[in-house]
Amino acid sequence: MLRILFLGDIVGEPGRKAVSARVPEIKKEREIDFIILNGENAAGGRGITPKISIDLLRTGAAVITTGDHIWDQKEIVEYIDTEPRLLRPINYPDGTPGQGSIVLNTDKGPVGVINAQGRSFIQPPLENPFLTVEAEAVRLREEEGVKVIFLDMHAETTSEKIAMGRSLDGLVSAVVGTHTHVQTADEQIFPGGTAFLCDAGMCGPVESILGRQIDPIVERFKKSMPQRFPVASGVVGLRGVIVDVDEETGKAIHIERFSEDYDPSQSQ
């Protein structure tokens, strides 16, 4: 059995500090073999920088996935080609910097990770992720002999993420959604052996609205006037999923939501 920990969108400095403090311990406590983090909101809530990428990888993460905010920090454009463990959505057009998948060797065999972005109510509009991801999963299995494949499906709508999971059932080990920052309660293993969770949630402040300070967002909804949305503070919720995979077949055998709170004031 190979055990994968995936943590949803890391939001700003509070999320980064919580991940840095807890991931090494979680790895030991839960006997994790492979860690994937979504880091697309790690830099002040928008994008990721080279330094943050390096720091997150030093926590023990094997791969960092992203999404629609991947290019928000301009220095990432040149950096992403130098760090293959930092993924951008695979369904960007040919010639886009970076890559959307990676295969890494572990003591329990190779693990493939794919990052894709949906097209419903999310910008920028990219190529069809269903066709792109299926082709890549087939390539990984047939050309590289990879059986354990994990997909981070960064998308807005539940229907698009569920459809992706159903479409790939039996072809990949797990499909887990990101982007909404709200952990869903629909973890399951589809008939073909693909583990699924519609959204992993976020690693960000609990007393917030999607990781941001509450009052400015409430005011925006009330008055429809522009507001600044600073990242919130306080206790951080670490949200994600743990998936156990049979490394011989690539089929998931167990999935559970991961959820714990980290209080920075208690760790000084």
N, C-alpha and C positions, 0 to 999 in steps of 0.2 A: 504494500500500500504506500502511496505517495500522498502526503498531506500538504495542501496548498492553502495559504492564508492570503486573502485579497482584502485590502482596505479601500473604502470609497474616498471620494474627493477630499484631499487635504486642504483645509482652508486657512491660509495665512500663517502668521507666526504661532498662534495658539495651537493650530493643528500640527505644525511641524514639530514643535517642542513636545507635544504629547506623543507623537509617533516616535521621535528620537528616544524619549524616556521609556516607552513601554514596549516597543516592538522587539528589542533584544530579549526582554523577559518573557513576552508572550511566546516567542519562538521556543524558548526552553520549556515553559510551562505546558504548552500544548503540543510539543514535539513536532513542530512545523518543519517541513522539508524545503519549501519553496515559497517565497514572499513576493507579492505583486502589490504595488501602491499606485493609486491614481493621484498624480501630482499637479493636475492642470490648474488648480486654484491656490497653489502653495505660495506664490509670491504676492503678498498683500491681497489675496483673494482673486487675482487675475494672472494666470500664466505661471511660468516657472523660469528660474534663472539657472545658469550653469552651476553656480555655487550651491544652490538649493538641491539641484539634481545630485551633485556629488555627496552632499550631506545625507540625503535620503538613501542613497545607495550604501553609505557607510553604516546605516542602521541594520543592515543585513538583507535589505531588499535585493531581489535578483533583477527585477524589471520595474520601470516606472511607465505607466500609461498616461494618456492625456485626453484631450477632446477639443472642443471649439475654442478654448482660450490658449491653445498651444503657442500662438504667435504673439501674444499680448506683450511679452517682454522681448524687445528687439534683438537682444544679444543671443537669444536662443537660436536664431536662424543659422548663424555660423557654427554654433556649438553642436547642434543636433547631429550633424554628420560625423562628428568625432566620438559620439557616445551611442553605440547601437542599442544599449539597454534602455535608453529613453525613446519611447515610441510616440509617433503621431498617428492619427487615423490612417489606415491603409488605403482608404478610398479617396485620398487626394489624387489629383492628376499626376501622370508620369512627369518626372523632372522636379517634383517638390522635394525640398531638402528632407533628410531623415528617412526613416522606414517605418512601416506599419506592422511588422512582425519580427520575431526573433526566435531562435532555437538555442537553448542553453543546456549543456550537459550537467547531470547531477549524478549522485551515487546510485540513484534508482532509474537511470536512463534519461534520455533527452526530454525536455519540456518545451513545447512551443507556446508562445503567447502572441495573440493577434489583438490589435486595437482598431476599432471601427467607429464611425460616427453616423448617426441616423440622419434622415432627411426631412422628417416631419416637424415643422415648427422650430427649426434650429438652423442657425447660420454659421458659416457659409454653406450654400448647397454644394454637396460633393457628389462623386460618382455613386452608382447604386451599390450600397454596402452588401446586399444579399448576394449579388453575383460576384463581387470582389472577394468577399470573405470565403464563400464556398470554394472558389477557385484556389485560394491560398491554402485552405485546409486540405483540399485534395492533393495539392502539390507537396505540402509538408508530409502527408502520410505516404504518398507514393514515391516521391523523389528523395526525401530525407529520412524516411522510415520512422517518423515521429507518431506516437500513438496518444500521448498526453498533450492535449491542446486546450488552452484557456483563452476565451474571448472576452474582452472588455467592450461591451456595446454601449457607447456613449450616445444616448438619445433621449429625446424629450418625452415621447409618448409610450405608454405601457403597451399599446397594441403592437408598435413596431418592434419593441424589445421581445415581446412574447413570440411574435411571428418569426423573429430571427432564431430564437431558441428552438422553436418547432421545426424550422427549416433545416437546422443543423443537427437535429437529434440523431445520434449515432455516429456523426462525423467528427464531433469535437467532444471533449470531456466536460466542459462547463461553459455556459454563457451567463455572464453577470452584467447587469446594467449599471450605468452611472449617469450623472448629470443632474438629477433632480434634488440631490442632497437629502432625500427622505427615504429611509430604509423601508422596504416593503416586507410583507409577511407571507410571501407566496413561494418560499423555497420548496423545491421538489426535484425529483429525478424523472425525466421523461422516459417513455417506454424503451427507447433505443439506448439509454444509458448516459444521456447528457444531463448534468446538473444545471439547475436554472434558478436565478433570483432576479426579479425585475429591476430592483435597484439596491445597491449595497449601502446607500446612505453616505454620510460624510464623516470626516474627522475634523470637527469644528466645535465652536462653543455651543453649549446646550441652550443657554438663555440667549437666543438669537432668532433671526429669521434667515434660514439657510446659511448661517454663519456670520451674518451681518448684524450690526446694531439694530435694535427693534424700532426705535422711535422714527428715524428717517424713512424707513420703509412704510410704516403706518401712515406717516404724513404724505408720502407720495401717493398712496392709494386714496387718501382722503381728498387731497387738493390737486392732484395731477400736475404738480410742479416739480421741476428737477431737484434732486437731492443728492448729497454725497452719501455713500453707503459704506462707512468704515467697518472693518472686521470687528466683531464683538470680542469679549474677553470672558474670563471665568472658567468654570468647569468645562472640560472638553469631552464630548462624546466620541469615542472611537467606534466606528460602525463598519461592518464588512461581512465576510463570509469565510467559512472554512469548508473546503471540499476534499474528501478522500477519494483517491482515484486508484483503480487497479492498474498498475504500470504495465502489466502484460497485455491488457486488452484496451486500455485507454478509457474504459467505462467508469463513470462515477459510482461509488458504492455508498456514499453518505454525504449529506450537505446540511450545514447548520448555520444560522445567522450568528455573527459575532457582534457583541455589544458590551462595552464597558465604559465607565466614566473615569476620567483622569482629572484630579484636582491639583493644579500646579501649586497652590498654596500649601499643600500637605507634603510637598516633595522638596522643600527648600532645605 
